[in-house]
Amino acid sequence: KQEVTQIPAALSVPEGENLVLNCSFTDSAIYNLQWFRQDPGKGLTSLLLIQSSQREQTSGRLNASLDKSSGRSTLYIAASQPGDSATYLCACVYNFNKFYFGSGTKLNVKP
Amino acid sequence: EAGVAQSPRYKIIEKRQSVAFWCNPISGHATLYWYQQILGQGPKLLIQFQNNGVVDDSQLPKDRFSAERLKGVDSTLKIQPAKLEDSAVYLCASSPRRGGPDTQYFGPGTRLTVL
């Protein structure tokens, strides 16, 4: 059974800090892993997609890593800003494009 | 390019009533998904369509939930009768390719409250 866990459930940091969000998964037979952002009352926005053959992916201040052997991924956010406040969801993608989501980390960046 | 459209955005009903949600995916996307997201949890797949055929509905409570995708475009999700535990956000997503690994594009969701 595919299970995805995200730690911590909530995080509050002052503006400018670097931070790391964690995602762990039980089934390593993933095609890819994706990180999404969800703002209140809105749908999910894809941030980064890491193919199973890749180790990391970068977009601006965001860097995601993947270690299939240990069943872990991290999302690193550099120089956090209040606009980064949102819930961040990790999704493991398996055969037939099935997405299994974690419960998310709710991030609050204080000005 | 227009995104995934959903309506209504909010719905409040009494338990045992019925409700329907509508989704219009991105034009040309072959695969459509309905998810249920309970407060504080990640989205959980209810049903996956490829064109107008069902690929996976293993987590759909079929005694009360039904879904269809006529003509392989729009889709409706229905709950009849609703229970208190159905209170959640119902998300629709679509992806362009048939079955292969691909990102999904999400609509804004419909927030359902069952009283």
Chai-1 contact restraints between the chains, C-beta under 6 A:
chainA,res_idxA,chainB,res_idxB,connection_type,confidence,min_distance_angstrom,max_distance_angstrom,comment,restraint_id
A,Y31,B,P101,contact,1.0,0.0,6.0,A-B,restraint_1
A,N32,B,P101,contact,1.0,0.0,6.0,A-B,restraint_2
A,K42,B,P108,contact,1.0,0.0,6.0,A-B,restraint_3
A,G43,B,F106,contact,1.0,0.0,6.0,A-B,restraint_4
A,G43,B,G107,contact,1.0,0.0,6.0,A-B,restraint_5
A,G43,B,P108,contact,1.0,0.0,6.0,A-B,restraint_6
A,G43,B,G109,contact,1.0,0.0,6.0,A-B,restraint_7
A,L44,B,F106,contact,1.0,0.0,6.0,A-B,restraint_8
A,S46,B,T103,contact,1.0,0.0,6.0,A-B,restraint_9
A,L49,B,T103,contact,1.0,0.0,6.0,A-B,restraint_10
A,L89,B,G42,contact,1.0,0.0,6.0,A-B,restraint_11
A,V93,B,P101,contact,1.0,0.0,6.0,A-B,restraint_12
A,F96,B,G99,contact,1.0,0.0,6.0,A-B,restraint_13
A,N97,B,P101,contact,1.0,0.0,6.0,A-B,restraint_14
A,N97,B,D102,contact,1.0,0.0,6.0,A-B,restraint_15
A,F101,B,G42,contact,1.0,0.0,6.0,A-B,restraint_16
A,F101,B,P43,contact,1.0,0.0,6.0,A-B,restraint_17
A,G102,B,G42,contact,1.0,0.0,6.0,A-B,restraint_18
A,S103,B,Q41,contact,1.0,0.0,6.0,A-B,restraint_19
A,S103,B,G42,contact,1.0,0.0,6.0,A-B,restraint_20
A,G104,B,G42,contact,1.0,0.0,6.0,A-B,restraint_21
